[in-house]
Amino acid sequence: MNPKISVIMPMYNVEKYVGLAIQSLLDQTFEDFEAIFIDDCGPDKSFEIAKSFNDPRLKVIQNEKNLGATGTRNHGLELATGKYIYFLDSDDAMLPKCLELLYNAAENAQADVATSLISYHAKDSEFQTLKNLKCNPIKYNNGIITKVSDDLKTRIMNEYADRKMHCAVWLSLFKKSLFDGEIDKIRFRNFAVADDDYFLCDILCATSKVVKIDKPVYVYRPREGSISKSEDFKRIGKYLNAIMDGEDFLKEKLLPLTNDPLFVENVNLKVAQRLFKFFLMNYFKKDPSMVAKEFYETLRNSDKDHSVFFTTMMIGFLQRSVLLDENSNYKAALRIIKANINKLTTL
């Protein structure tokens, strides 16, 4: 008999953390699951650590070549046999009732997706065990339970563009029929960053049967060296290109479904502004002149004409930031961008 849930976990260079992630799965109050752990050709001992856990529900395999997190999750989907799919990140951990809460919510509501509105965020240095964990819950949508609209445009605008539903896949349980063609055949797309964000758009285009719970299910570890803490200014180009690729994706996805170009542009603008702020805000605080340099270079080398769009977005973002925060770096960045606006808009 097939398990009720398949848990898919990519692994790459996480030997310091993967043991805690696996143990948090084995400590679940819900026991009818299979786990598919896939090592993505990592240079460390993650594979050996995963293999050391002796439980028949665990399947530990290795990719033949490096596929990245996106490709590895898709590989796991091809192997999964459960009624539902859950995605676990190998440097985080599940709270003991994670699968039980999400499964019961999905079954009781006959939903295709069950998602939590609350997660814990723990400091890397303090996150050694789930016992005596010191962290505050993070609430999404202020913990308000709302019905997901049956109308596609309303659903996309409210849940996705306005982010009433969080995009992190580890907050949700998904019915496998979303991936095997019964409802749709959704897969993760290979964006440089924010693949979870665009994945959520695919999910919400496929179904309105989403149930939300206001109980925490997961502990997220913001690690040193992560996107928000990176010192590598060359990544700015990577983030901007991902947002530009995402704009193309949203047009291709939403325009045939809605036949409403203005609606699609509004969604695109909200999503791009959100990702722009999330990925680049920290860089502005560190060195606005370096941000401007990498920004110009990316747009100059791009084969897409997004110069006016991104220049307007950057100025708008900085102007709001200056009004809300008397940060001298924001003010310096704003002066630099305004001084070079002609250069950007005539690329």
Secondary structure, DSSP 8 states (H G I E B T S, - for coil): ---SEEEEEEESS-TTTHHHHHHHHHT-S---EEEEEEE-S-SSSHHHHHHTS--TTEEEEE-SS--HHHHHHHHHHHH--SSEEEE--TTSEE-TTHHHHHHHHHHHHT-SEEEESEEEE--GGG-S-STT----EEESGGG------SSHHHHIIIIIIS-SS---GGGEEEETHHHHSSS--------SS-HHHHHHHHHHHH---EEEE-S--EEE---TTSGGG---TTHHHHHHHHHHHHHHHHHHHHHHHH--HHHHHHHHHHHHHHHHHHHHHHHHHH-HHHHHHHHHHHHHH-SS--HHHHHHHHHHHHHHHHHH---HHHHHHHHHHHHTHHHHHT-
